Amino acid sequence: FRVVLRSALILMLFVLMPMGVLGWLTFGDGINAIIINNIVGSAVVDVLKIALCVGILFTYPLQIAPVMHAVDKMLHGSFARHVLIHDLG
């Protein structure tokens, strides 16, 4: 798992870092940090904003599920046993 995670993060670094640098070199400091606010208002921009909100709304449960699972294990007492047996044993 560590190899896959490290590889994915390195790949993201090599893809996203040049995009950010090129964007900054192209547009300079005169842009808003929220990229979608830099686009001139139109119906397409409104649709993009709605799609972004819906995407964030539906990915939130995917992000919070592992946290809730860990908290549930901690509250029900099996977390310490799990760590001792699987992670340290």
N, C-alpha and C positions, 0 to 999 in steps of 0.2 A: 504493500500500500504506500509506503514511504517513497518508493521509487516513482510510482505513478503520480503521486501528489507533487513531488519535487519537479518532475518533468513537466507537468501541467503548469506549475507556477513559472518555471523558466520560459516555457513557450509563451505564456501570457506576457511576461516581461518583454520578450523580444518582439512581440506583435504590438502591444499597447504603448510601450515607451516611444518607439519611433513615431507612432501616430500622434501622440501627445506633443512631442517636440516639433514635428512638422506642422501641426495645427497652430502651435504657438508662434513658430517662425512665419507662418502665413498670415495669421490674423493679429498677432501681437497682444498687447494687454487690454485692448478695447473690446474684449468679449466678456460675456457673462459666464460665470462658473457653471450654471445650469445650461447645458448646450441647447436644449430645445427652446429656451427663451431668446436665443440669438436669431432664430428664424422669424422672418416677417410674418405677421399674422395672416392666416387664411383658413379656409375650411380644412385643408390638408393638415395644417399645424394643429388645429383643434382635434382632428381624428387621431393624430399621433399622440397628443397629450392624453386623450381618453384611453388609448391603447396602452400607454405607459402606466397609467393609474391602474388599469385592470390587470396588467402583468405584475405589478408590485403587489396588488391585493391578493392574487392567487399564488404568488411565490412565498408570501409571508408564512403560511402554515408549513411549507417545506423547510423553511429556515428555523422555525421555532420547535418543530417536532423533536429533534435530537436533544434540545435543551430540556424540554418537558419530560422526555424519557429519562434523562439523567437525574433530574430533580425527583421524579417519581421513585427511582431506585434509591436515592438518598433518603427520602422520607419514609420508605417502607423497610429500611434496614438492610437490604440486600446489597447495597452499594459497596460497603466496606468489605463484605465477604467476597464480592465479585472482584474487587481490586486485589485482595490478598491472594485469591486462588488463581485468577487469570493473568493479572499484570505482574505480580511479584513472585508468583509460584512457578 
